[in-house]
Amino acid sequence: DTAIRLEFWGDEIEKITAVGVHNSILHWSPDAVVLGGSMIVKKVGISAENVAKNVSSLLKAFSIAPVIKEAELDDSGGLIGSLAYLRQKLSL
């Protein structure tokens, strides 16, 4: 059963995901990190909150970690965010 396997491996997957998010933060220095996809948003997925806690324990280069949260806009989130960014840059 997928739910049982993910529950068993969930902590480890959250730690591995946190390492990748941590490395991305070091490389890009974002104000926020939005985690999405089926591993995060599905009922049997991993916890974005736990990933954020793991990132905070790893992150020593910054005094304040960026906001890490779960995606809320489904599959269109990237497009909506890109349009908002473009609108902000063009002052429309």
Secondary structure, DSSP 8 states (H G I E B T S, - for coil): -HHHHHHHHHHHHHHHHHHHHHHHHHHH--SEEEE-SHHHHSTTS--HHHHHHHHHHH--S-SS--EEEE--SGGGHHHHHHHHHHHHHHT-
